[in-house]
Amino acid sequence: MAKQIKCVVWDLDHTLWDGILLESDELTLKPSMKEVLTELDERGILLSIASRNDEAAVKEKLSAFGIDHFFLYPEIHWNAKSSSLQRISERLNIHKDTILFIDDQPFEREEVK
């Protein structure tokens, strides 16, 4: 029996937005991203972040995009994303197999797998 997704955890650079935060001021949200986040939130699906990035810069950019309120227990640091998902799972009190992880990098997806 397939598990129901309870939380979507997003990478940021080249995933939630186009560009790399620490390399450019010209970031743009992926098309329809606000609508996607709103729809997931309205369906009761939790949202979080696992990103190798500068936390202060990320929080500033999320706020500027008007989407900072969507994300619970974001993990923004330079550690392994597998440990980020473990901590998000523990803090939300949900099993890891009910988390969908979205990242543009095959290496990161494999490390989390």
N, C-alpha and C positions, 0 to 999 in steps of 0.2 A: 504494500500500500504506500503510495507516494505521500510524503509529508507536505503539509501546506506551508507556503512561505509566510513567515511572520515579520521578517525584517529584510530590507534591502540595504546593503552596505556599499557605498560608492567610493571609488577612487575619484580624484579631482582632475588633475592635469590630463588633457586629451580624452577625458571620459565624461565628467559632468560639464566641463567647459573645454573650449578649444584654446590651446596654448599651454605654456608652462608658467605658472605664477611667478616664480623667482627669476624668470628670464624675460618677462614682458609685461608691460602695463596694458597691452592690447588684448586682454582676454575677453571672450564672449561666451555666454552660456550656449550650450548645444541647442539647436532648434527645438522649441516646445518643451524645454526642460522644466520650466515653472509649472506647466500644465501637467506633465508627468508626475512631478513631486506632489502636486495638489491632489491628483487623482488617487495616487497610492495612499496618501494621508487620509483622504476621505473614505477609502476602503478599509481603513484600520490597519494598514501595513506600516510598521515602524520603519524609520529611515535613520541611517547613521553614515559615518565616514571613516575610511581607513586610508590615510594618505601620508606619504613620505614628503613632508613639507614643513614650512615654518608656521607654527600655530597662530601667531599674532597676525601674520599676513593673510592666512586663510580666513580667520574670523572677520577681518576687515573686508575681504573680497566677498564673502558670503553675505555679509550685512549690506554691502553696496548693491549686490544683486537682489536683495530682499528675500533671500531664501534661508537665512541663518536659523530661523525658528523651526524649521522642519527636522533638524538633525539631533538625535539623542545620543549622548555619550560618544561624541566624535573622538577618534584616535588619530591625532595629528602629531607625528614625530618621525624619527628616522629609524625606528625599530622595525622588525619583521612584521608584515601584515598578518601573518598567522597568529601572532601574539595579540595583535589588535582585535582580530575577530574573536579570539578566545575571551578577551576582556569585555568586549561588547556583549557577547553571549552571556557571560556571568552577570554583568550589570543589568541586563534586561531580563534575566532569569528565563532564557529560552534556550533550547537545544541548538547546537551548531548546525544540525542538518535542516533547520528551518530558516536559515539565513541564505540569501542570494547575494553573492559578491560580484560586483561589476567593476572590471578593470581592463584597460586597453592593453596591458602588458602580459603576454603569455607567461613570462617568468613569474610574475606576481600571482597569477591565477594558479600556476603549478605549485608554487610555494605554499599557498593557502590550502590547496587540495590535499 
